Amino acid sequence: MSTPSTSAPHDVTTAPYDVGLAHARWRKSSYSGGANDCVEVADLGEHAAVRDSKDIGRRPLLFSKAAMCALVTGIAFGPIW
């Protein structure tokens, strides 16, 4: 019997230093009402970055495009399993 893998199918990491975040265009939800109590996302080409709008000094989480798509789809439609 094989041992199940513990790694996630789509890795999520904190953004490495070589990812260009200096010119990232951060967007927040229109539902935030202008308050800094939500998350912001930035399209980085091959990746998407997500950060907490209350603490933008922290390095954001970095998702592959496939992982970000799976996350948004799961939020919108529920889990696929």
matplotlib code that plots the C-alpha trace (Angstrom):
import matplotlib.pyplot as plt

x = [0.0, 1.4, 1.6, -0.6, 1.1, 0.8, 1.7, -1.1, -1.8, -1.3, 1.5, 1.0, 4.0, 5.0, 6.3, 10.0, 12.2, 12.7, 9.1, 8.5, 6.0, 7.2, 4.9, 2.1, -1.4, -3.3, -7.1, -9.5, -13.1, -15.7, -17.6, -14.9, -16.6, -13.2, -12.3, -9.0, -10.6, -10.2, -7.7, -6.1, -5.0, -2.4, -1.9, 1.8, 1.7, 2.4, 1.3, -1.2, -0.4, -2.8, -2.2, -4.0, -5.0, -4.6, -0.9, 0.5, 4.1, 4.0, 5.0, 1.9, 1.0, 1.9, -0.4, 0.1, -2.6, -4.1, -4.2, -5.8, -8.4, -9.2, -9.5, -11.9, -13.9, -14.1, -15.3, -17.9, -19.3, -18.2, -15.8, -15.7, -15.4]
y = [0.0, 3.4, 6.3, 9.2, 12.5, 15.3, 18.0, 20.2, 20.0, 23.7, 25.2, 28.5, 30.3, 33.7, 35.8, 35.2, 38.2, 37.8, 38.3, 41.8, 43.3, 46.9, 47.6, 45.3, 46.8, 45.9, 45.6, 45.2, 44.0, 46.6, 45.2, 46.5, 49.9, 51.7, 50.3, 48.5, 45.3, 43.0, 41.3, 42.7, 40.8, 41.6, 39.8, 39.0, 37.2, 33.6, 34.2, 36.1, 37.7, 38.2, 40.5, 41.8, 45.4, 46.1, 45.1, 45.8, 45.7, 41.9, 39.8, 38.6, 35.0, 33.9, 31.6, 29.9, 30.9, 27.4, 27.7, 31.1, 29.8, 26.8, 29.1, 31.6, 28.7, 27.0, 30.2, 30.9, 27.4, 25.4, 22.4, 20.1, 16.9]
z = [0.0, -0.9, 1.5, 0.6, -0.4, 2.2, -0.3, -1.7, -5.4, -5.7, -3.6, -1.8, -0.4, 0.8, -2.1, -2.7, -2.9, -6.7, -7.5, -8.7, -6.3, -6.7, -9.7, -8.7, -9.1, -6.0, -6.2, -3.3, -3.3, -4.1, -1.1, 1.3, 1.3, 1.3, 4.7, 5.1, 6.3, 3.4, 1.2, -1.9, -5.0, -7.7, -11.0, -11.5, -14.8, -13.9, -10.3, -8.2, -4.9, -2.0, 0.9, 4.0, 3.4, 7.1, 7.1, 3.6, 5.0, 5.3, 2.3, 0.5, -0.2, -3.7, -5.7, -9.0, -11.5, -11.2, -7.4, -7.5, -10.0, -7.8, -4.7, -6.4, -7.9, -4.6, -2.9, -5.6, -6.1, -3.0, -2.9, -5.8, -3.7]

ax = plt.figure().add_subplot(projection="3d")
ax.plot(x, y, z, "-o")
ax.set_aspect("equal")
plt.show()
